[in-house]
Amino acid sequence: MTGKLLLTFNAGSSTVKIGLFLREDGKARRIGKGMIDFRHKPLTFHLVEGPESFDVPLKAEGGDVLHEVLDETFGWLANHFDMGAVTAVGHRVVHGGDNFRGPVLLNDTTIDAIDAIDALSPLAPLHQPQNVRLVRAVADLRPDLPQTASFDTAFHAGQEPVVRRFAIPRDFYEDGIKRYGFHGLSYAFVSAELARRRPDLAGARTVIAHLGSGASLCAVSGGKSRDSSMSFSTIDGIPMATRSGAIDPGVLFHLMRTKGMNREELEDLLYHRSGLLGLSGISADSRVLLESDRPEAREALDVFTFRIAGEVARLSASIGGLDALVFTAGIGEHQPAIRHAVCDRLAFLGIALDDRANAANVEMVSAPESRTKVFVIATDEEQVIADECLEVLEPARPTQN
């Protein structure tokens, strides 16, 4: 297997990140990455290879079938990599339900698994259909390639029933109405990376804040997920770029009764017109809001950081205290003002930032006197996908993050 290539697909609601890894000695080493953003037309494939980057315009338009987009992307990748050396493809799949508690192989003999993944689409309507479309597009274009699926919910599957249950009749729990949690690949990577960099915190009580356009938090102790902000769906928890976060169900009943809103309209409201976009009326992008002097922008960010801080406090109670707080993902890694606003609200937990370190986005941003250590650690979901792909394909030679 030495010298072979491995591809990973990390599909979001509107983007697809592609990882290229060299598969050698049972490990996956990244050698390139790319991204397609379906929000911008015409489509562009952004490719990074070492220090070089390229923006490649695509003729394909996307849509419900991704075969043409993928075929064209593979063609451009062939200009930089030996696509004939690709031996497997690993996918991030957002929802695994109760059926998938670890990575699985997807091929002709496991078509039931693909159908089972597709059947979970109503639980993650922004992401799951895109995941399935990519699996089927790869199978159509390169039927020779084994494919694997890694699930965002798997990291949370071991949470206790007291955490996973809603206070509704018990029969619903057996029907799958429960808290699942998401962003599990990110949490798995960051938790392992914190333990690698700081062995003294390997079993620590840690809250990880994955703050991007989709955002959530997770309480980890002993390297395992104990609680999370997202629950049954990817709407729940803190406000996000365009998603509302937690909302009183009574609001929805009220909108149905007084505005005549139906399910599709409510879904569009909560997934696409809320969050930072809805709060500000300006933008879903926190960078734009940070640069704005309009009071609506400031209020949107205040609500955002207020809810994050409140969730850190709640999750700390779930694990009996807080030894470390980790910020990750696009906002968490690159926006010191957001980290400062969150931590300022958490001073009662003994959190104090080093302003210079925070402004520089270095690894440890807490002040020496801070009782809780605060870190900034870049996440790498694609690395977890690649590692789990090899774990499935080479079970006798498991990899480590």
C-alpha positions in Angstrom: 0.0 0.0 0.0 3.1 2.3 0.3 2.9 5.4 -2.0 -0.8 5.2 -2.7 -3.2 8.1 -2.4 -6.4 8.5 -0.3 -9.1 11.0 -0.9 -11.5 12.4 1.8 -14.7 14.4 1.3 -16.0 16.6 4.0 -19.4 17.9 2.8 -21.0 20.7 4.6 -24.4 22.3 3.9 -22.9 24.4 1.1 -19.3 23.4 0.7 -17.2 20.3 0.0 -13.7 20.1 1.4 -11.4 17.6 -0.3 -8.3 16.1 1.4 -5.5 14.3 -0.4 -3.4 12.0 1.7 -0.4 9.8 1.0 -1.1 6.3 2.4 2.2 4.9 3.7 3.0 2.3 6.4 -0.6 2.2 7.6 -0.8 6.0 8.2 -2.3 8.9 6.2 -0.2 12.0 5.6 -1.8 15.1 4.1 -0.3 16.3 0.8 -3.0 18.6 -0.5 -6.5 20.0 0.0 -9.2 21.6 -1.9 -12.7 23.1 -1.6 -15.7 23.8 -3.7 -18.2 26.5 -2.4 -21.6 25.9 -3.9 -22.8 29.3 -2.7 -20.8 31.1 -5.4 -21.5 30.9 -9.1 -19.7 30.0 -11.3 -18.3 27.2 -9.2 -14.6 27.4 -8.4 -12.3 24.6 -7.2 -9.8 26.0 -4.7 -6.7 23.7 -4.6 -3.8 23.9 -2.2 -0.7 21.8 -2.8 2.2 22.6 -0.4 2.9 26.3 -0.6 1.0 26.8 -3.8 -2.7 27.4 -4.3 -4.9 27.5 -7.4 -8.4 28.7 -8.2 -9.9 26.6 -11.0 -13.2 27.7 -12.6 -15.6 24.8 -13.1 -18.1 24.4 -16.0 -20.4 22.1 -14.0 -23.3 23.7 -12.2 -23.8 21.3 -9.3 -27.4 20.7 -8.1 -28.9 17.5 -6.9 -26.5 15.4 -9.0 -22.8 15.9 -8.4 -21.4 13.5 -11.0 -20.4 16.3 -13.4 -18.8 18.4 -10.6 -16.9 15.5 -9.3 -15.8 14.3 -12.8 -14.4 17.8 -13.6 -12.8 18.1 -10.2 -11.1 14.7 -10.6 -9.8 15.9 -14.0 -8.2 19.0 -12.5 -6.7 17.0 -9.6 -5.1 14.7 -12.3 -3.0 17.7 -13.4 -1.3 17.7 -10.0 -1.7 14.2 -8.6 -1.6 10.7 -10.0 -5.3 9.9 -9.7 -4.7 6.4 -10.8 -2.9 5.9 -7.5 -6.0 6.7 -5.5 -6.9 3.5 -3.6 -9.9 4.6 -1.4 -12.2 7.5 -0.6 -13.4 8.4 2.9 -16.5 10.5 3.6 -17.7 12.6 6.5 -21.4 11.8 7.1 -23.1 14.1 9.6 -25.8 11.7 11.0 -25.3 8.1 12.0 -28.3 7.8 14.2 -28.1 4.8 16.5 -27.0 2.5 13.7 -23.5 3.8 13.1 -21.3 4.1 16.2 -18.0 4.0 14.2 -16.7 4.1 10.6 -18.0 1.7 8.0 -17.2 0.4 4.6 -19.5 1.4 1.7 -19.5 -0.8 -1.4 -21.8 -3.1 -3.4 -22.1 -5.5 -0.6 -23.1 -2.8 1.9 -25.7 -1.0 -0.2 -28.0 -1.3 2.8 -25.7 0.9 4.7 -25.9 3.6 2.1 -29.7 3.3 2.1 -29.7 3.5 5.9 -27.5 6.7 5.8 -29.9 8.2 3.2 -32.9 7.3 5.4 -31.4 9.6 8.1 -31.7 12.7 5.8 -34.8 14.1 7.6 -32.7 14.4 10.7 -30.0 16.5 8.9 -31.6 18.0 5.9 -28.8 20.5 5.1 -26.0 17.9 5.2 -27.0 14.3 4.8 -28.4 14.5 1.2 -25.1 16.1 0.1 -23.2 13.3 1.9 -25.2 10.7 0.0 -24.9 12.4 -3.3 -21.1 12.4 -3.0 -21.0 8.7 -2.1 -23.1 7.9 -5.1 -21.2 10.2 -7.5 -17.9 8.6 -6.5 -19.4 5.1 -6.9 -20.6 6.0 -10.4 -17.3 7.6 -11.6 -14.9 5.2 -9.8 -16.7 2.0 -9.0 -13.3 0.4 -8.4 -12.6 2.5 -5.3 -13.6 1.3 -1.8 -15.4 4.1 0.1 -15.8 4.5 3.9 -18.1 6.7 6.0 -17.1 8.5 9.2 -20.0 9.8 11.3 -20.2 13.1 13.2 -22.6 11.6 15.7 -20.4 8.6 16.6 -18.1 10.4 19.1 -21.2 11.2 21.2 -22.8 7.8 21.0 -21.6 6.8 24.5 -23.3 9.6 26.3 -25.4 8.5 29.3 -29.2 8.3 28.8 -29.7 11.1 31.3 -27.9 13.3 28.8 -29.5 12.0 25.7 -33.2 12.0 26.8 -35.8 14.7 26.3 -38.5 15.0 28.9 -41.2 13.6 26.6 -43.0 10.2 26.7 -40.5 7.3 26.8 -41.7 5.7 23.6 -40.3 8.5 21.6 -36.8 7.7 22.8 -37.1 4.2 21.5 -38.2 5.7 18.2 -34.9 7.7 18.0 -36.0 11.0 19.3 -33.0 11.8 21.5 -29.9 14.0 21.7 -27.3 12.9 19.2 -24.7 15.7 19.1 -22.7 16.7 16.0 -19.2 17.9 15.0 -17.9 14.7 16.5 -15.0 14.3 14.0 -13.8 17.7 15.0 -14.1 17.0 18.7 -12.3 13.6 18.3 -9.4 15.3 16.6 -9.1 18.3 19.1 -9.5 16.1 22.1 -6.7 13.8 20.9 -4.6 16.7 19.9 -4.9 18.4 23.3 -3.9 15.1 25.0 -0.9 14.8 22.6 0.3 18.3 23.2 -0.5 18.4 26.9 -0.3 14.9 28.4 -1.1 16.5 31.8 -4.6 17.4 30.4 -5.2 14.0 28.7 -8.1 13.1 31.1 -9.0 16.7 32.0 -12.5 18.2 32.2 -12.6 20.0 28.9 -15.1 22.0 27.0 -14.4 22.3 23.2 -16.0 25.2 21.3 -16.3 24.4 17.6 -17.2 27.8 16.3 -17.8 28.1 12.5 -20.7 28.8 10.3 -22.1 25.8 12.1 -21.3 25.9 15.8 -21.5 23.8 18.8 -19.8 22.9 22.1 -18.9 19.6 23.7 -18.0 18.5 27.2 -15.2 15.9 27.3 -13.6 14.1 30.2 -11.4 11.1 30.0 -11.2 11.7 26.2 -14.9 10.9 25.8 -17.9 13.0 25.0 -20.2 13.5 28.0 -22.6 16.2 26.8 -23.0 18.6 23.8 -24.9 21.7 22.8 -26.4 20.3 19.6 -28.9 17.6 20.2 -31.5 16.0 17.9 -30.8 18.3 15.0 -28.0 20.6 13.8 -30.3 23.6 14.7 -30.0 23.2 18.5 -27.6 24.9 20.9 -26.0 28.2 20.3 -26.9 30.7 17.5 -24.9 30.1 14.3 -24.3 31.9 11.0 -27.9 31.4 9.7 -29.3 28.8 12.2 -31.3 29.9 15.3 -29.9 27.6 17.9 -32.2 26.6 20.8 -35.6 28.2 20.6 -38.7 27.9 22.7 -41.1 25.5 20.8 -43.9 27.8 21.9 -42.5 30.4 19.4 -43.0 27.9 16.6 -46.6 27.2 17.7 -47.2 30.9 17.8 -45.8 31.5 14.3 -48.0 28.6 13.0 -51.1 30.0 14.6 -50.6 33.7 14.0 -48.6 33.8 10.7 -49.9 30.6 9.2 -46.4 29.3 8.7 -46.0 25.7 7.6 -43.2 23.2 8.1 -41.2 24.3 5.1 -41.4 27.9 6.1 -40.4 27.2 9.6 -37.5 25.1 8.4 -36.3 27.8 6.1 -36.6 30.4 9.0 -34.6 28.3 11.5 -31.9 27.0 9.1 -31.4 29.8 6.7 -32.7 33.2 8.0 -31.8 33.2 11.7 -28.6 33.2 13.7 -26.2 36.0 13.1 -27.9 36.9 9.9 -31.3 37.2 11.4 -30.1 39.0 14.6 -28.1 41.6 12.7 -30.0 41.9 9.4 -26.6 42.6 7.9 -24.6 39.4 7.4 -24.1 35.8 8.6 -20.4 36.4 8.6 -19.0 37.3 12.1 -16.0 39.0 10.4 -18.3 41.4 8.6 -20.2 42.1 11.9 -16.9 42.7 13.8 -16.0 45.4 11.3 -19.4 47.0 11.3 -20.2 50.0 13.6 -24.0 49.4 13.4 -25.6 48.6 16.8 -27.4 45.6 15.2 -24.1 44.0 14.4 -22.9 44.5 18.0 -26.1 43.1 19.4 -25.9 40.0 17.2 -22.3 39.3 18.4 -23.3 40.0 22.0 -26.1 37.4 21.8 -23.7 35.0 20.1 -21.0 35.2 22.8 -23.5 35.4 25.6 -25.0 32.0 24.5 -21.6 30.5 24.0 -20.5 31.5 27.5 -23.8 30.2 29.0 -23.3 26.8 27.3 -19.7 26.6 28.6 -21.0 27.0 32.1 -23.8 24.4 31.6 -21.4 21.9 30.1 -18.9 22.5 32.9 -21.7 21.3 35.3 -22.1 18.2 33.2 -18.5 17.2 33.9 -18.1 18.6 37.4 -15.8 21.5 36.7 -13.6 22.9 34.0 -9.8 22.4 33.6 -9.5 23.4 30.0 -11.4 25.4 27.4 -10.5 24.9 23.7 -11.6 27.1 20.8 -11.5 25.6 17.3 -12.9 25.9 13.7 -13.0 29.1 11.7 -14.3 31.6 14.2 -12.7 29.9 17.2 -9.3 29.7 15.7 -9.1 33.1 14.0 -11.2 35.7 15.9 -9.6 36.9 19.1 -12.5 39.4 19.8 -15.0 36.5 20.0 -12.8 34.5 22.3 -12.2 37.6 24.5 -16.0 38.3 24.7 -16.7 34.7 25.7 -14.0 34.4 28.3 -14.8 37.8 29.8 -18.2 36.4 30.7 -16.6 33.4 32.2 -14.3 35.1 34.7 -16.3 33.6 37.5 -14.9 30.2 36.5 -11.4 31.6 37.0 -10.8 32.2 33.3 -8.4 35.0 32.4 -6.9 35.6 29.0 -3.4 36.8 28.0 -4.5 39.6 25.7 -1.2 39.5 23.6 -1.4 35.7 23.2 -5.0 35.9 22.3 -4.5 38.6 19.7 -1.7 36.4 18.1 -3.9 33.3 17.9 -1.2 31.2 19.7 -1.9 27.8 21.1 -2.4 28.8 24.8 -4.1 32.1 25.2 -4.9 32.0 29.0 -3.0 34.1 31.5 -0.6 32.5 34.0 -3.0 33.1 36.8 -6.0 31.6 35.0 -7.4 28.6 36.9 -8.8 27.2 33.6 -6.3 26.8 30.7 -7.6 28.2 27.4 -6.3 26.9 24.1 -6.7 27.6 20.4 -6.2 24.3 18.4 -6.9 24.0 14.7 -9.3 21.2 13.9 -8.7 18.7 11.1 -11.8 16.6 10.4 -10.2 15.3 7.2 -7.3 13.7 9.1 -9.8 11.8 11.2 -11.7 10.7 8.1 -8.5 9.5 6.5 -7.4 7.7 9.7 -10.7 6.0 10.1 -10.7 5.0 6.4 -7.5 3.2 7.0 -8.8 1.7 10.2 -11.6 0.1 8.2 -9.4 -1.0 5.3 -6.5 -2.1 7.4 -8.0 -3.2 10.7 -4.8 -5.1 11.7 -2.9 -1.9 11.5 -4.9 0.8 13.3 -3.8 4.4 13.0 -3.5 7.1 15.6 -4.6 10.7 15.3 
